[in-house]
Amino acid sequence: MKKTLVFLSLLFSFCLTVNAQIGRDPNTPDHTPMMNKTWEAIDKMAYKVSYNGSKKIYTPFYPTELKALENKTVEMPGYMVPLTSGRTHKNFMISVLPVAQCMFCGSNGIPPMVEVFLKGDAIKFTEEPIKLKGKMVFNKDPLKGNSEIMIVDAVLIK
């Protein structure tokens, strides 16, 4: 009985130590949530699958809610995802998740991202959230380069 009590005490202490090392409420997100109406519309983009012989071809499908934003000025909060190495960037992706968080892990798939082309000077990379304002345009043929959704003439507003 004494050995059982000692074992249970050690087990309880171990559990407390592990919880203290994690040091956070599991319900608290590890990043600032960025979803807004624009991101929600972007998240609804899908792909139509067609075939050219035995080759699968994926073509972007832009639902009505997303099409309504085409060629409109939008505000995009998010995290920078660099496309090239370096400290400053004029062309990069923006995501609802930080670059340090594995975008390809988990059960919810890859988070929505759009490509950004800044209007002015390049900005310094940051792991903190940023906010951009720019014109949303669609790339009808992403196989020829660039992302399906782009924010052009973007300016940093936060």
ABEGO torsion letter per residue (X at the ends): XAAAAAAAAAAAAAAAAAAAAAGBBAABBABBBABBAAAAAAAABBBBBBBBEABBBBBBBBBAAAAAABGBBBBBBEBBBBABBEABBABBBBBABBAABBAABEAAEBBBBBBBBBABBBBBBBABBBBBBBBBBBBABAAAEEBABBBBGBBBAX
